[in-house]
């Protein structure tokens, strides 16, 4: 009886806790609905005062696309709104500010920008274009990271706090290896690779404890290309030689010394924040405060009044590639295929720009998406714009486009296939004492069961499938890019290339950004003088996103991303042990460039 009372009490306690949690969430949502609805009624449009500055604080991982529901992004871990303006809106804001008489210039408030180099490149190029208007750009930070300084270096004046620092130390790629961990746990990752996949390093952490020579070779080339682009940009903007910049990086000259940063010409002056604000007052002619307008608010101050019936559709393909349906956080074959079909069948859509920002994933899903793009290409132009990544499966879906644009620092290629199948028999039997037995109707009815190793026959069949898939991949690239398949194999084998190198190899057609791709698509569709841009797929409404964030599988990932920051990639690498089994076409996820 006492046992039943304890169980009943625990049950009732758990039920009460769940109810309290439910009502708290309902209360939070109700409060948000009320406050957001009131603020939305007031702020669907915003007025920019004369002599304002466009204030840009880019201290977050910048997505390709902003949410279009009119509400700010909300973090359920902190119960606060968070900055999440997408690159598409940032670029539009900069473009609009060029001719806005109320905007006197741009104020970059920078410290660290945890986003990839290709995104930084597109924003930086747009800021350079803004300078043609004659309006000012100034930058300020207490401490500049390399990513922040790459953006800041194009400003007319770069200011640094006297107690601050400028972190210029070069680029490094660090890979975490799991071999010894798996050995200790007695877990075997059974890996299947084709004979020509020596650069396909995504599986190396499972059976090596350091980089292979092939992987080190490709990483040296990749980092050299990306770092070269960054140094060239800074050198041009600040009139400092590449050689001197490398010397500064090698000696860590400015990391601990703001005075040195000014001495070497990396910054123009050392200001405290109040001095920076006084400078802005002078630049804007203000006698009182500084009218600073942030990205989200400024985006509400203007609207696209283009009424053209001709549309260029941007279809966003961002994240890992998975089979079936899923959330907006990744690419799912069924979701994206439906979006492509909708654009193909819409007579208003005259051309498509596929914005690819993906390191790949499922080979089957990539092939399914590729098929929809092939069908679409038969009836209207399909142009690809590559973002930070368009590698492996991301390149698979890009290869047959009419034309491919990439940023100089885009990571692309990685034409290769592999399979991973965990065998946890040793861990289950010897470490925790679990044993298993099976009854089956056929010889291989228990194929793929992680409680036992693959048989020689099963491994052989998988090897056949990997070789076949790699042949399909290289054949698709050869046909799409008008290359010999043997040549594609020679530059493939899983090797990752920077965009600046990929163009020389024939994997992309032109170095350019998303806007370049849109303009080219309009020209191909013969609507260059009369078109508007639409974005697809249609995003979920605000409340659907709230419920997905509260209850969906991405909630833990979001929390871990916020807590771990730059170290999130290591956690993500561990997650891949679980999520990416079977035949995959993707590049290493846990490659961290910093």
JODAVEN-V577756 format. One record per residue. RES is the residue in one small letter. D_CENTER is the distance of its C-alpha to the mean C-alpha in whole Angstrom. Layout:
# JODAVEN-V577756
res->RES d_center->D_CENTER
res->RES d_center->D_CENTER
This chain:
# JODAVEN-V577756
res->x d_center->57
res->x d_center->56
res->x d_center->53
res->x d_center->52
res->x d_center->52
res->x d_center->50
res->x d_center->47
res->x d_center->48
res->x d_center->47
res->x d_center->44
res->x d_center->43
res->x d_center->44
res->x d_center->42
res->x d_center->39
res->x d_center->40
res->x d_center->41
res->x d_center->37
res->x d_center->35
res->x d_center->37
res->x d_center->37
res->x d_center->33
res->x d_center->33
res->x d_center->35
res->x d_center->33
res->x d_center->30
res->x d_center->32
res->x d_center->33
res->x d_center->30
res->x d_center->29
res->x d_center->32
res->x d_center->32
res->x d_center->28
res->x d_center->30
res->x d_center->33
res->x d_center->31
res->x d_center->28
res->x d_center->31
res->x d_center->33
res->x d_center->30
res->x d_center->29
res->x d_center->32
res->x d_center->33
res->x d_center->29
res->x d_center->28
res->x d_center->29
res->x d_center->29
res->x d_center->32
res->x d_center->31
res->x d_center->34
res->x d_center->36
res->x d_center->35
res->x d_center->31
res->x d_center->28
res->x d_center->25
res->x d_center->23
res->x d_center->20
res->x d_center->18
res->x d_center->15
res->x d_center->15
res->x d_center->12
res->x d_center->8
res->x d_center->8
res->x d_center->6
res->x d_center->7
res->x d_center->10
res->x d_center->13
res->x d_center->15
res->x d_center->18
res->x d_center->21
res->x d_center->22
res->x d_center->22
res->x d_center->20
res->x d_center->17
res->x d_center->19
res->x d_center->19
res->x d_center->22
res->x d_center->22
res->x d_center->23
res->x d_center->24
res->x d_center->23
res->x d_center->21
res->x d_center->18
res->x d_center->16
res->x d_center->13
res->x d_center->14
res->x d_center->11
res->x d_center->11
res->x d_center->13
res->x d_center->16
res->x d_center->16
res->x d_center->16
res->x d_center->19
res->x d_center->20
res->x d_center->21
res->x d_center->23
res->x d_center->25
res->x d_center->26
res->x d_center->27
res->x d_center->30
res->x d_center->30
res->x d_center->34
res->x d_center->33
res->x d_center->30
res->x d_center->32
res->x d_center->28
res->x d_center->25
res->x d_center->25
res->x d_center->22
res->x d_center->22
res->x d_center->20
res->x d_center->20
res->x d_center->16
res->x d_center->13
res->x d_center->10
res->x d_center->7
res->x d_center->7
res->x d_center->10
res->x d_center->9
res->x d_center->8
res->x d_center->11
res->x d_center->13
res->x d_center->13
res->x d_center->14
res->x d_center->17
res->x d_center->18
res->x d_center->19
res->x d_center->21
res->x d_center->23
res->x d_center->24
res->x d_center->25
res->x d_center->27
res->x d_center->29
res->x d_center->30
res->x d_center->32
res->x d_center->31
res->x d_center->30
res->x d_center->26
res->x d_center->27
res->x d_center->25
res->x d_center->26
res->x d_center->25
res->x d_center->26
res->x d_center->24
res->x d_center->22
res->x d_center->19
res->x d_center->18
res->x d_center->15
res->x d_center->17
res->x d_center->20
res->x d_center->18
res->x d_center->18
res->x d_center->21
res->x d_center->23
res->x d_center->23
res->x d_center->25
res->x d_center->29
res->x d_center->30
res->x d_center->28
res->x d_center->29
res->x d_center->29
res->x d_center->31
res->x d_center->34
res->x d_center->33
res->x d_center->29
res->x d_center->28
res->x d_center->25
res->x d_center->23
res->x d_center->23
res->x d_center->23
res->x d_center->21
res->x d_center->18
res->x d_center->19
res->x d_center->17
res->x d_center->18
res->x d_center->18
res->x d_center->20
res->x d_center->23
res->x d_center->24
res->x d_center->27
res->x d_center->30
res->x d_center->29
res->x d_center->29
res->x d_center->32
res->x d_center->34
res->x d_center->33
res->x d_center->34
res->x d_center->31
res->x d_center->31
res->x d_center->28
res->x d_center->29
res->x d_center->27
res->x d_center->28
res->x d_center->27
res->x d_center->28
res->x d_center->30
res->x d_center->28
res->x d_center->25
res->x d_center->26
res->x d_center->22
res->x d_center->21
res->x d_center->20
res->x d_center->18
res->x d_center->21
res->x d_center->23
res->x d_center->22
res->x d_center->24
res->x d_center->27
res->x d_center->27
res->x d_center->27
res->x d_center->26
res->x d_center->24
res->x d_center->26
res->x d_center->28
res->x d_center->26
res->x d_center->22
res->x d_center->23
res->x d_center->24
res->x d_center->21
res->x d_center->19
res->x d_center->22
res->x d_center->22
res->x d_center->18
res->x d_center->18
res->x d_center->21
res->x d_center->19
res->x d_center->16
res->x d_center->19
res->x d_center->21
res->x d_center->19
res->x d_center->19
res->x d_center->22
res->x d_center->24
res->x d_center->22
res->x d_center->23
res->x d_center->27
res->x d_center->27
res->x d_center->26
res->x d_center->28
res->x d_center->31
res->x d_center->31
res->x d_center->31
res->x d_center->28
res->x d_center->31
res->x d_center->31
res->x d_center->28
res->x d_center->28
res->x d_center->31
res->x d_center->30
res->x d_center->27
res->x d_center->29
res->x d_center->31
res->x d_center->29
res->x d_center->31
res->x d_center->29
res->x d_center->28
res->x d_center->31
res->x d_center->33
res->x d_center->32
res->x d_center->35
res->x d_center->34
res->x d_center->31
res->x d_center->33
res->x d_center->36
res->x d_center->33
res->x d_center->32
res->x d_center->29
res->x d_center->29
res->x d_center->32
res->x d_center->34
res->x d_center->34
res->x d_center->34
res->x d_center->34
res->x d_center->32
res->x d_center->35
res->x d_center->36
res->x d_center->32
res->x d_center->33
res->x d_center->37
res->x d_center->35
res->x d_center->33
res->x d_center->36
res->x d_center->38
res->x d_center->35
res->x d_center->35
res->x d_center->39
res->x d_center->39
res->x d_center->42
res->x d_center->40
res->x d_center->37
res->x d_center->33
res->x d_center->32
res->x d_center->28
res->x d_center->26
res->x d_center->22
res->x d_center->20
res->x d_center->20
res->x d_center->24
res->x d_center->24
res->x d_center->22
res->x d_center->25
res->x d_center->27
res->x d_center->27
res->x d_center->27
res->x d_center->26
res->x d_center->30
res->x d_center->29
res->x d_center->32
res->x d_center->31
res->x d_center->32
res->x d_center->29
res->x d_center->26
res->x d_center->23
res->x d_center->20
res->x d_center->16
res->x d_center->15
res->x d_center->11
res->x d_center->10
res->x d_center->7
res->x d_center->7
res->x d_center->10
res->x d_center->13
res->x d_center->16
res->x d_center->19
res->x d_center->21
res->x d_center->20
res->x d_center->18
res->x d_center->15
res->x d_center->13
res->x d_center->10
res->x d_center->10
res->x d_center->12
res->x d_center->16
res->x d_center->18
res->x d_center->21
res->x d_center->19
res->x d_center->17
res->x d_center->20
res->x d_center->22
res->x d_center->20
res->x d_center->21
res->x d_center->24
res->x d_center->25
res->x d_center->24
res->x d_center->26
res->x d_center->29
res->x d_center->28
res->x d_center->31
res->x d_center->29
res->x d_center->26
res->x d_center->27
res->x d_center->24
res->x d_center->21
res->x d_center->17
res->x d_center->15
res->x d_center->11
res->x d_center->9
res->x d_center->6
res->x d_center->7
res->x d_center->9
res->x d_center->12
res->x d_center->14
res->x d_center->18
res->x d_center->20
res->x d_center->22
res->x d_center->19
res->x d_center->18
res->x d_center->21
res->x d_center->22
res->x d_center->19
res->x d_center->21
res->x d_center->24
res->x d_center->23
res->x d_center->22
res->x d_center->25
res->x d_center->27
res->x d_center->25
res->x d_center->26
res->x d_center->29
res->x d_center->30
res->x d_center->27
res->x d_center->25
res->x d_center->22
res->x d_center->19
res->x d_center->16
res->x d_center->13
res->x d_center->11
res->x d_center->8
res->x d_center->6
res->x d_center->7
res->x d_center->10
res->x d_center->12
res->x d_center->15
res->x d_center->15
res->x d_center->12
res->x d_center->15
res->x d_center->17
res->x d_center->17
res->x d_center->16
res->x d_center->20
res->x d_center->22
res->x d_center->21
res->x d_center->24
res->x d_center->22
res->x d_center->18
res->x d_center->17
res->x d_center->14
res->x d_center->13
res->x d_center->16
res->x d_center->13
res->x d_center->11
res->x d_center->11
res->x d_center->13
res->x d_center->16
res->x d_center->17
res->x d_center->19
res->x d_center->21
res->x d_center->22
res->x d_center->23
res->x d_center->24
res->x d_center->24
res->x d_center->27
res->x d_center->28
res->x d_center->32
res->x d_center->32
res->x d_center->36
res->x d_center->37
res->x d_center->35
res->x d_center->37
res->x d_center->40
res->x d_center->41
res->x d_center->38
res->x d_center->39
res->x d_center->42
res->x d_center->41
res->x d_center->42
res->x d_center->42
res->x d_center->44
res->x d_center->43
res->x d_center->45
res->x d_center->44
res->x d_center->46
res->x d_center->44
res->x d_center->44
res->x d_center->40
res->x d_center->40
res->x d_center->38
res->x d_center->35
res->x d_center->32
res->x d_center->33
res->x d_center->32
res->x d_center->35
res->x d_center->36
res->x d_center->36
res->x d_center->35
res->x d_center->38
res->x d_center->39
res->x d_center->39
res->x d_center->36
res->x d_center->34
res->x d_center->36
res->x d_center->35
res->x d_center->31
res->x d_center->31
res->x d_center->33
res->x d_center->30
res->x d_center->27
res->x d_center->29
res->x d_center->30
res->x d_center->26
res->x d_center->25
res->x d_center->28
res->x d_center->27
res->x d_center->23
res->x d_center->25
res->x d_center->28
res->x d_center->25
res->x d_center->23
res->x d_center->27
res->x d_center->28
res->x d_center->25
res->x d_center->25
res->x d_center->29
res->x d_center->29
res->x d_center->31
res->x d_center->30
res->x d_center->31
res->x d_center->29
res->x d_center->26
res->x d_center->27
res->x d_center->28
res->x d_center->24
res->x d_center->23
res->x d_center->24
res->x d_center->20
res->x d_center->20
res->x d_center->16
res->x d_center->17
res->x d_center->15
res->x d_center->16
res->x d_center->19
res->x d_center->20
res->x d_center->19
res->x d_center->21
res->x d_center->24
res->x d_center->24
res->x d_center->24
res->x d_center->20
res->x d_center->19
res->x d_center->22
res->x d_center->21
res->x d_center->19
res->x d_center->17
res->x d_center->15
res->x d_center->14
res->x d_center->18
res->x d_center->19
res->x d_center->18
res->x d_center->20
res->x d_center->23
res->x d_center->23
res->x d_center->23
res->x d_center->26
res->x d_center->28
res->x d_center->28
res->x d_center->29
res->x d_center->32
res->x d_center->30
res->x d_center->29
res->x d_center->32
res->x d_center->31
res->x d_center->28
res->x d_center->25
res->x d_center->22
res->x d_center->21
res->x d_center->17
res->x d_center->17
res->x d_center->17
res->x d_center->19
res->x d_center->18
res->x d_center->19
res->x d_center->22
res->x d_center->22
res->x d_center->24
res->x d_center->23
res->x d_center->19
res->x d_center->22
res->x d_center->23
res->x d_center->20
res->x d_center->19
res->x d_center->23
res->x d_center->23
res->x d_center->20
res->x d_center->19
res->x d_center->15
res->x d_center->18
res->x d_center->18
res->x d_center->15
res->x d_center->14
res->x d_center->17
res->x d_center->16
res->x d_center->13
res->x d_center->15
res->x d_center->18
res->x d_center->17
res->x d_center->14
res->x d_center->13
res->x d_center->15
res->x d_center->13
res->x d_center->12
res->x d_center->16
res->x d_center->16
res->x d_center->14
res->x d_center->16
res->x d_center->19
res->x d_center->17
res->x d_center->17
res->x d_center->21
res->x d_center->21
res->x d_center->18
res->x d_center->18
res->x d_center->22
res->x d_center->24
res->x d_center->23
res->x d_center->19
res->x d_center->17
res->x d_center->14
res->x d_center->13
res->x d_center->14
res->x d_center->11
res->x d_center->13
res->x d_center->13
res->x d_center->13
res->x d_center->13
res->x d_center->15
